């Protein structure tokens, strides 16, 4: 399994096996959607009891499951008022909160986290819609940037700064950190300025000490 070619072959084999063998096992109201295992990775199939069809609207170049499952959730939100996303990843929770705050995720969204073991049941349903409403749109818009800057799957964490501190400081200084909500669209100097301001706040630098700082 160390070979990338072997992994792709295995995924393709499983995906094609499901296309052929799953339909007879589904009831009339059941549907299975498969993505990422065909050709260039962009094709998405809907499997039902009568066969399978290609979903053109869900074609995507997303390789990470974290973002791709949210894309599928947004698509399903047009048909179902309540969604349950199965994940244990904080990245997914942050993305769900962001898109729910934009009004793209339906009425109710839950993240099903945890697992069932032999002697334990640690499942929980995190109410994304309730958390988003309590945090407010401004905070939710800033969450992806704040999460990325303080450590996620693709970036390292900040020395001795945990997520509790990161989110507490974001809540306490949300007005000053509003540019984080459009972080991806900022010019480089603007992005550096707000990122530095956030870092200083995380390490306890008071606001009045940050004002005179000018970057060339």
Backbone as CSV, one residue per row, in Angstrom:
resi,resn,N_x,N_y,N_z,CA_x,CA_y,CA_z,C_x,C_y,C_z
1,UNK,0.806,-1.219,0.000,0.000,0.000,0.000,0.840,1.271,0.000
2,UNK,2.162,1.137,0.005,3.006,2.320,-0.053,3.001,2.947,-1.444
3,UNK,2.614,2.167,-2.438,2.591,2.648,-3.811,1.305,3.420,-4.095
4,UNK,1.461,4.644,-4.622,0.296,5.451,-4.984,-0.535,4.767,-6.048
5,UNK,0.131,4.101,-6.978,-0.572,3.383,-8.039,-1.448,2.271,-7.497
6,UNK,-0.940,1.558,-6.488,-1.726,0.480,-5.873,-2.962,1.030,-5.175
7,UNK,-2.803,2.166,-4.505,-3.938,2.769,-3.805,-5.028,3.180,-4.792
8,UNK,-4.622,3.803,-5.901,-5.590,4.233,-6.900,-6.305,3.035,-7.516
9,UNK,-5.557,1.966,-7.746,-6.160,0.762,-8.325,-7.167,0.145,-7.377
10,UNK,-6.837,0.125,-6.080,-7.749,-0.431,-5.089,-9.030,0.393,-4.997
11,UNK,-8.879,1.719,-4.963,-10.048,2.596,-4.892,-10.933,2.422,-6.127
12,UNK,-10.315,2.331,-7.295,-11.073,2.143,-8.534,-11.803,0.805,-8.521
13,UNK,-11.136,-0.235,-8.029,-11.752,-1.568,-7.961,-12.977,-1.553,-7.050
14,UNK,-12.828,-0.964,-5.855,-13.944,-0.908,-4.900,-15.098,-0.080,-5.466
15,UNK,-14.775,1.065,-6.075,-15.810,1.949,-6.619,-16.616,1.253,-7.713
16,UNK,-15.929,0.596,-8.618,-16.622,-0.100,-9.710,-17.397,-1.313,-9.204
17,UNK,-16.884,-1.963,-8.173,-17.601,-3.082,-7.564,-18.926,-2.601,-6.977
18,UNK,-18.893,-1.442,-6.312,-20.110,-0.890,-5.723,-21.136,-0.520,-6.791
19,UNK,-20.675,0.024,-7.911,-21.592,0.389,-8.986,-22.394,-0.814,-9.471
20,UNK,-21.743,-1.967,-9.532,-22.378,-3.164,-10.076,-23.204,-3.916,-9.028
21,UNK,-22.692,-3.979,-7.800,-23.271,-4.880,-6.807,-24.197,-4.237,-5.769
22,UNK,-24.155,-2.913,-5.638,-24.973,-2.269,-4.613,-26.441,-2.122,-5.008
23,UNK,-26.795,-1.770,-6.263,-28.207,-1.529,-6.610,-29.195,-2.606,-6.139
24,UNK,-28.920,-3.903,-6.317,-29.896,-4.914,-5.866,-30.102,-4.935,-4.357
25,UNK,-29.190,-4.333,-3.599,-29.277,-4.361,-2.139,-29.969,-3.120,-1.561
26,UNK,-30.292,-2.177,-2.408,-30.918,-0.946,-1.939,-32.437,-1.019,-2.058
27,UNK,-33.101,-0.340,-1.140,-34.551,-0.226,-1.237,-34.898,0.943,-2.155
28,UNK,-36.168,1.146,-2.384,-36.604,2.185,-3.318,-36.187,3.581,-2.901
29,UNK,-36.109,3.821,-1.579,-35.826,5.170,-1.081,-34.377,5.345,-0.611
30,UNK,-33.520,4.388,-0.883,-32.114,4.496,-0.485,-31.251,4.937,-1.664
31,UNK,-30.172,5.654,-1.326,-29.271,6.168,-2.355,-27.850,6.209,-1.806
32,UNK,-26.894,5.784,-2.613,-25.483,5.832,-2.235,-24.740,6.682,-3.261
33,UNK,-23.960,7.647,-2.778,-23.199,8.511,-3.684,-21.713,8.217,-3.526
34,UNK,-21.036,7.996,-4.628,-19.605,7.667,-4.625,-18.847,8.729,-5.409
35,UNK,-17.742,9.200,-4.827,-16.938,10.231,-5.495,-15.458,9.944,-5.301
36,UNK,-14.662,10.391,-6.265,-13.211,10.329,-6.122,-12.547,9.037,-6.549
37,UNK,-13.321,8.041,-6.960,-12.715,6.748,-7.291,-12.741,6.392,-8.754
38,UNK,-13.072,7.365,-9.627,-13.202,7.076,-11.048,-12.358,8.023,-11.891
39,UNK,-11.717,7.507,-12.883,-11.003,8.313,-13.866,-10.104,9.370,-13.259
40,UNK,-10.414,10.638,-13.531,-9.587,11.742,-13.046,-9.952,12.178,-11.632
41,UNK,-10.875,11.462,-11.001,-11.247,11.791,-9.627,-12.383,12.787,-9.510
42,UNK,-12.870,13.302,-10.636,-13.917,14.316,-10.584,-15.323,13.734,-10.722
43,UNK,-15.431,12.526,-11.256,-16.747,11.952,-11.492,-17.429,11.537,-10.196
44,UNK,-18.730,11.763,-10.140,-19.540,11.402,-8.978,-20.750,10.611,-9.463
45,UNK,-21.010,9.476,-8.820,-22.124,8.620,-9.212,-23.154,8.511,-8.096
46,UNK,-24.405,8.504,-8.488,-25.504,8.230,-7.574,-25.992,6.812,-7.857
47,UNK,-25.977,5.960,-6.836,-26.405,4.570,-6.988,-27.755,4.386,-6.310
48,UNK,-28.712,3.865,-7.046,-30.042,3.582,-6.519,-30.422,2.154,-6.886
49,UNK,-31.587,1.720,-6.449,-32.004,0.335,-6.678,-32.171,0.019,-8.165
50,UNK,-32.425,1.047,-8.982,-32.645,0.820,-10.410,-31.364,0.960,-11.228
51,UNK,-30.257,1.316,-10.595,-28.993,1.460,-11.312,-28.211,2.675,-10.824
52,UNK,-27.386,3.245,-11.696,-26.583,4.393,-11.283,-26.577,5.472,-12.367
53,UNK,-26.381,6.725,-11.928,-26.312,7.872,-12.832,-25.164,8.781,-12.403
54,UNK,-24.678,9.585,-13.344,-23.609,10.546,-13.058,-24.226,11.845,-12.555
55,UNK,-23.653,12.391,-11.483,-24.111,13.676,-10.942,-23.155,14.774,-11.401
56,UNK,-23.522,15.456,-12.461,-22.659,16.488,-13.030,-22.453,17.662,-12.076
57,UNK,-23.463,17.979,-11.270,-23.385,19.134,-10.369,-22.342,18.950,-9.267
58,UNK,-21.949,17.703,-9.009,-20.997,17.435,-7.925,-19.589,17.126,-8.430
59,UNK,-19.364,17.300,-9.723,-17.997,17.129,-10.236,-17.078,18.128,-9.533
60,UNK,-15.934,17.648,-9.061,-15.069,18.522,-8.272,-13.625,18.048,-8.327
61,UNK,-12.713,18.998,-8.188,-11.284,18.672,-8.123,-10.813,18.527,-6.680
62,UNK,-11.731,18.617,-5.723,-11.369,18.483,-4.307,-10.789,17.097,-4.048
63,UNK,-9.607,17.045,-3.461,-8.999,15.764,-3.122,-9.194,15.419,-1.651
64,UNK,-9.357,16.446,-0.807,-9.531,16.224,0.621,-10.983,15.895,0.942
65,UNK,-11.184,14.838,1.722,-12.545,14.453,2.110,-13.206,15.543,2.954
66,UNK,-12.400,16.289,3.725,-12.942,17.332,4.601,-13.787,18.335,3.832
67,UNK,-13.281,18.777,2.690,-14.000,19.779,1.906,-15.022,19.144,0.971
68,UNK,-14.714,17.944,0.506,-15.628,17.304,-0.447,-16.940,16.894,0.223
69,UNK,-16.871,16.422,1.460,-18.111,16.027,2.129,-19.007,17.235,2.411
70,UNK,-18.399,18.393,2.640,-19.187,19.602,2.850,-19.849,20.028,1.537
71,UNK,-19.146,19.857,0.423,-19.724,20.135,-0.891,-20.970,19.278,-1.103
72,UNK,-20.887,17.996,-0.731,-22.030,17.094,-0.880,-23.164,17.498,0.068
73,UNK,-22.799,17.949,1.271,-23.811,18.375,2.243,-24.584,19.587,1.723
74,UNK,-23.876,20.531,1.115,-24.533,21.714,0.543,-25.496,21.299,-0.569
75,UNK,-25.071,20.334,-1.368,-25.922,19.827,-2.449,-27.189,19.172,-1.892
76,UNK,-27.049,18.378,-0.829,-28.189,17.686,-0.232,-29.128,18.643,0.508
77,UNK,-28.587,19.775,0.949,-29.397,20.740,1.693,-30.547,21.295,0.858
78,UNK,-30.448,21.207,-0.463,-31.531,21.673,-1.323,-32.733,20.727,-1.279
79,UNK,-32.496,19.491,-0.811,-33.562,18.483,-0.800,-34.003,18.086,0.605
80,UNK,-33.103,18.230,1.590,-33.414,17.772,2.941,-33.170,18.889,3.952
81,UNK,-34.119,19.136,4.863,-33.975,20.221,5.845,-33.030,19.865,6.989
82,UNK,-32.759,18.575,7.181,-31.882,18.151,8.275,-30.755,17.274,7.722
83,UNK,-29.522,17.618,8.075,-28.356,16.874,7.593,-27.532,16.362,8.774
84,UNK,-26.948,15.185,8.605,-26.020,14.632,9.592,-24.722,14.298,8.862
85,UNK,-23.642,14.927,9.272,-22.329,14.713,8.656,-21.486,13.883,9.615
86,UNK,-21.016,12.747,9.161,-20.236,11.843,10.021,-18.757,12.184,9.938
87,UNK,-18.194,12.695,11.023,-16.776,13.061,11.047,-16.316,13.283,12.478
88,UNK,-15.015,13.048,12.725,-14.406,13.340,14.024,-13.411,14.498,13.917
89,UNK,-13.377,15.150,12.778,-12.345,16.134,12.479,-12.796,17.558,12.790
90,UNK,-11.983,18.281,13.544,-12.289,19.676,13.865,-12.343,20.528,12.600
91,UNK,-11.511,20.203,11.613,-11.528,20.937,10.347,-12.928,20.939,9.738
92,UNK,-13.585,19.781,9.776,-14.922,19.656,9.195,-15.919,20.516,9.967
93,UNK,-15.821,20.518,11.284,-16.729,21.332,12.104,-16.577,22.812,11.763
94,UNK,-15.350,23.270,11.616,-15.097,24.675,11.282,-15.704,25.027,9.929
95,UNK,-15.521,24.154,8.951,-16.053,24.411,7.607,-17.576,24.396,7.617
96,UNK,-18.166,23.473,8.371,-19.624,23.409,8.469,-20.192,24.683,9.091
97,UNK,-19.553,25.160,10.156,-20.004,26.392,10.803,-19.940,27.574,9.840
98,UNK,-18.870,27.623,9.068,-18.693,28.713,8.106,-19.808,28.712,7.064
99,UNK,-20.057,27.553,6.445,-21.046,27.508,5.371,-22.478,27.572,5.889
100,UNK,-22.713,27.080,7.097,-24.052,27.234,7.661,-24.356,28.721,7.896
101,UNK,-23.348,29.449,8.369,-23.554,30.881,8.629,-23.852,31.652,7.349
102,UNK,-23.475,31.100,6.193,-23.754,31.743,4.908,-25.130,31.367,4.360
103,UNK,-25.846,30.495,5.090,-27.183,30.098,4.670,-27.210,29.020,3.610
104,UNK,-26.155,28.188,3.534,-26.065,27.179,2.479,-26.280,25.749,2.967
105,UNK,-26.632,25.589,4.242,-26.658,24.239,4.810,-28.020,23.801,5.327
106,UNK,-29.092,24.407,4.900,-30.398,23.961,5.337,-30.771,24.478,6.715
107,UNK,-31.772,23.836,7.332,-32.300,24.297,8.605,-31.528,23.737,9.794
108,UNK,-31.273,22.429,9.801,-30.573,21.772,10.900,-29.396,20.966,10.363
109,UNK,-28.239,21.125,11.005,-27.046,20.374,10.618,-26.381,19.833,11.877
110,UNK,-26.113,18.538,11.874,-25.429,17.907,12.997,-24.147,17.243,12.504
111,UNK,-23.102,17.279,13.328,-21.895,16.515,13.042,-21.863,15.327,13.997
112,UNK,-21.922,14.139,13.440,-21.912,12.907,14.232,-20.464,12.501,14.482
113,UNK,-20.013,12.669,15.705,-18.626,12.373,16.064,-18.578,11.229,17.081
114,UNK,-17.380,10.680,17.273,-17.218,9.610,18.249,-17.371,8.241,17.632
115,UNK,-17.389,7.212,18.480,-17.467,5.835,18.009,-18.123,4.947,19.057
116,UNK,-18.499,3.775,18.625,-19.083,2.783,19.525,-18.077,1.650,19.688
117,UNK,-17.664,1.394,20.933,-16.729,0.321,21.209,-17.404,-0.834,21.914
118,UNK,-16.608,-1.838,22.270,-17.148,-3.016,22.948,-17.736,-2.647,24.300
119,UNK,-17.020,-1.798,25.030,-17.454,-1.443,26.383,-17.779,0.034,26.553
120,UNK,-17.883,0.728,25.449,-18.119,2.163,25.576,-18.926,2.697,24.397
121,UNK,-19.619,3.772,24.625,-20.383,4.450,23.574,-20.088,5.936,23.675
122,UNK,-19.221,6.425,22.819,-18.790,7.818,22.885,-19.293,8.629,21.701
123,UNK,-20.437,8.237,21.184,-21.020,8.991,20.086,-21.638,10.292,20.600
124,UNK,-21.627,11.299,19.745,-22.316,12.543,20.086,-22.699,13.269,18.802
125,UNK,-23.773,14.003,18.872,-24.248,14.775,17.732,-24.070,16.257,18.056
126,UNK,-23.165,16.894,17.336,-22.859,18.303,17.582,-23.800,19.167,16.749
127,UNK,-24.628,19.989,17.389,-25.604,20.813,16.652,-24.952,22.040,16.004
128,UNK,-24.539,21.890,14.785,-23.838,22.957,14.069,-24.709,24.209,13.969
129,UNK,-25.999,24.037,13.703,-26.900,25.182,13.514,-27.045,26.006,14.798
130,UNK,-27.076,25.327,15.942,-27.203,26.048,17.211,-25.910,26.790,17.541
131,UNK,-24.778,26.129,17.354,-23.479,26.763,17.629,-23.272,27.975,16.730
132,UNK,-23.609,27.814,15.452,-23.445,28.917,14.498,-24.287,30.121,14.886
133,UNK,-25.528,29.871,15.275,-26.409,30.974,15.671,-25.890,31.690,16.919
134,UNK,-25.327,30.939,17.858,-24.813,31.542,19.085,-23.531,32.334,18.834
135,UNK,-22.674,31.836,17.958,-21.428,32.537,17.657,-21.676,33.800,16.832
136,UNK,-22.637,33.735,15.933,-22.914,34.866,15.054,-22.167,34.751,13.736
137,UNK,-22.676,35.406,12.714,-22.093,35.298,11.376,-20.668,35.820,11.315
138,UNK,-20.384,36.907,11.999,-19.059,37.509,11.920,-17.979,36.569,12.434
139,UNK,-18.245,35.930,13.578,-17.275,34.990,14.148,-17.117,33.766,13.251
140,UNK,-18.243,33.228,12.773,-18.194,32.039,11.921,-17.397,32.289,10.639
141,UNK,-17.507,33.497,10.095,-16.750,33.830,8.886,-15.252,33.863,9.156
142,UNK,-14.874,34.187,10.393,-13.453,34.275,10.750,-12.854,32.930,11.152
143,UNK,-13.708,31.956,11.450,-13.222,30.679,11.978,-12.219,29.952,11.068
144,UNK,-12.473,29.815,9.747,-11.502,29.090,8.918,-10.095,29.681,8.972
145,UNK,-9.992,31.003,8.880,-8.672,31.642,8.927,-8.040,31.477,10.300
146,UNK,-8.826,31.684,11.367,-8.303,31.545,12.723,-7.841,30.113,12.984
147,UNK,-8.614,29.153,12.502,-8.264,27.738,12.684,-6.985,27.390,11.924
148,UNK,-6.877,27.880,10.684,-5.682,27.590,9.873,-4.432,28.229,10.468
149,UNK,-4.557,29.452,10.963,-3.406,30.165,11.515,-2.910,29.562,12.824
150,UNK,-3.783,28.845,13.530,-3.397,28.278,14.829,-3.202,26.766,14.775
151,UNK,-3.180,26.212,13.553,-2.879,24.798,13.397,-4.046,23.973,12.910
152,UNK,-3.864,23.322,11.761,-4.882,22.420,11.226,-4.163,21.275,10.514
153,UNK,-4.851,20.569,9.627,-4.237,19.426,8.948,-3.048,19.827,8.076
154,UNK,-3.026,21.062,7.601,-1.983,21.473,6.660,-1.045,22.547,7.205
155,UNK,-1.291,23.039,8.415,-0.399,24.037,9.009,-0.053,23.648,10.440
156,UNK,1.121,24.047,10.877,1.576,23.720,12.231,0.901,24.631,13.256
157,UNK,0.780,24.128,14.479,0.210,24.920,15.556,1.176,25.985,16.043
158,UNK,0.664,26.938,16.800,1.492,28.000,17.370,2.011,27.546,18.735
159,UNK,3.239,27.859,19.021,3.899,27.406,20.250,3.095,27.785,21.497
160,UNK,2.711,26.773,22.259,2.003,26.918,23.527,0.656,27.624,23.425
161,UNK,0.058,27.598,22.249,-1.273,28.186,22.072,-2.228,27.078,21.636
162,UNK,-3.184,26.752,22.494,-4.174,25.733,22.172,-5.395,26.324,21.498
163,UNK,-6.281,25.456,21.054,-7.474,25.916,20.353,-8.414,26.700,21.270
164,UNK,-8.472,26.354,22.538,-9.341,27.107,23.465,-8.914,28.566,23.542
165,UNK,-7.598,28.783,23.658,-7.078,30.150,23.687,-7.345,30.859,22.367
166,UNK,-7.125,30.131,21.271,-7.313,30.721,19.945,-8.743,31.202,19.755
167,UNK,-9.731,30.391,20.125,-11.119,30.763,19.919,-11.586,31.803,20.934
168,UNK,-11.061,31.732,22.149,-11.426,32.734,23.158,-10.970,34.119,22.723
169,UNK,-9.735,34.212,22.244,-9.212,35.500,21.774,-9.979,36.000,20.556
170,UNK,-10.402,35.091,19.693,-11.185,35.489,18.521,-12.521,36.078,18.958
171,UNK,-13.158,35.456,19.925,-14.443,35.952,20.424,-14.289,37.303,21.115
172,UNK,-13.225,37.439,21.900,-13.012,38.668,22.660,-12.632,39.848,21.771
173,UNK,-12.020,39.575,20.642,-11.502,40.646,19.785,-12.048,40.556,18.366
174,UNK,-13.298,40.112,18.262,-13.858,39.841,16.948,-13.917,41.072,16.055
175,UNK,-14.238,42.221,16.617,-14.336,43.433,15.803,-12.983,43.807,15.198
176,UNK,-11.917,43.689,16.017,-10.571,44.015,15.526,-10.082,42.994,14.490
177,UNK,-10.610,41.765,14.590,-10.145,40.688,13.718,-11.112,40.389,12.578
178,UNK,-12.046,41.289,12.323,-13.023,41.091,11.252,-12.383,40.770,9.901
179,UNK,-11.228,41.364,9.531,-10.606,41.024,8.237,-10.296,39.541,8.063
180,UNK,-10.237,38.776,9.162,-10.015,37.330,9.025,-11.150,36.672,8.249
181,UNK,-12.314,37.303,8.263,-13.462,36.750,7.551,-13.300,36.758,6.042
182,UNK,-12.419,37.591,5.528,-12.142,37.629,4.086,-10.650,37.425,3.842
183,UNK,-10.032,36.621,4.691,-8.579,36.439,4.684,-8.041,36.000,3.320
184,UNK,-8.746,35.083,2.659,-8.264,34.545,1.378,-8.257,35.596,0.269
185,UNK,-9.048,36.644,0.427,-9.151,37.666,-0.620,-8.344,38.925,-0.333
186,UNK,-7.654,38.942,0.816,-6.870,40.122,1.177,-5.568,40.184,0.388
187,UNK,-5.068,41.399,0.199,-3.732,41.567,-0.363,-2.719,41.031,0.654
188,UNK,-1.531,40.689,0.183,-0.555,40.046,1.059,-0.238,40.881,2.296
189,UNK,-0.028,42.188,2.110,0.313,43.034,3.263,-0.848,43.134,4.254
190,UNK,-2.090,43.127,3.742,-3.252,43.182,4.629,-3.406,41.866,5.402
191,UNK,-3.170,40.751,4.707,-3.264,39.444,5.355,-2.202,39.302,6.439
192,UNK,-0.987,39.783,6.156,0.096,39.717,7.142,-0.226,40.582,8.363
193,UNK,-0.830,41.735,8.124,-1.144,42.647,9.225,-2.146,42.039,10.198
194,UNK,-3.252,41.488,9.659,-4.266,40.924,10.543,-3.779,39.629,11.189
195,UNK,-2.937,38.860,10.487,-2.384,37.637,11.062,-1.451,37.970,12.225
196,UNK,-0.629,38.998,12.057,0.274,39.436,13.133,-0.520,39.966,14.328
197,UNK,-1.577,40.719,14.052,-2.420,41.241,15.133,-3.025,40.093,15.931
198,UNK,-3.502,39.069,15.236,-4.092,37.907,15.899,-3.043,37.178,16.745
199,UNK,-1.843,37.016,16.194,-0.766,36.339,16.924,-0.388,37.099,18.192
200,UNK,-0.319,38.416,18.097,0.017,39.237,19.267,-1.060,39.114,20.349
201,UNK,-2.311,39.104,19.923,-3.397,38.940,20.882,-3.342,37.575,21.561
202,UNK,-2.961,36.562,20.808,-2.865,35.213,21.363,-1.807,35.131,22.467
203,UNK,-0.750,35.923,22.309,0.328,35.903,23.301,0.160,36.981,24.374
204,UNK,-1.018,37.595,24.406,-1.325,38.503,25.505,-0.868,39.926,25.336
205,UNK,-0.475,40.331,24.133,-0.087,41.726,23.902,-1.343,42.582,23.900
206,UNK,-1.352,43.627,24.689,-2.533,44.470,24.810,-2.744,45.293,23.543
207,UNK,-4.000,45.628,23.274,-4.354,46.337,22.050,-3.614,47.657,21.896
208,UNK,-3.476,48.409,22.995,-2.849,49.731,22.880,-1.375,49.632,22.498
209,UNK,-0.744,48.486,22.763,0.660,48.307,22.397,0.814,47.910,20.936
210,UNK,-0.301,47.518,20.306,-0.209,47.086,18.910,-0.417,48.232,17.934
211,UNK,-1.095,49.269,18.344,-1.460,50.336,17.429,-0.273,51.021,16.738
212,UNK,0.828,51.350,17.468,1.920,52.070,16.838,2.723,51.231,15.852
213,UNK,2.498,49.934,15.798,3.300,49.071,14.951,2.986,49.351,13.487
214,UNK,4.011,49.689,12.723,3.844,49.985,11.290,4.783,49.090,10.509
215,UNK,4.234,48.435,9.469,5.057,47.550,8.640,5.398,48.241,7.336
216,UNK,6.633,48.108,6.914,7.067,48.692,5.648,6.876,47.687,4.528
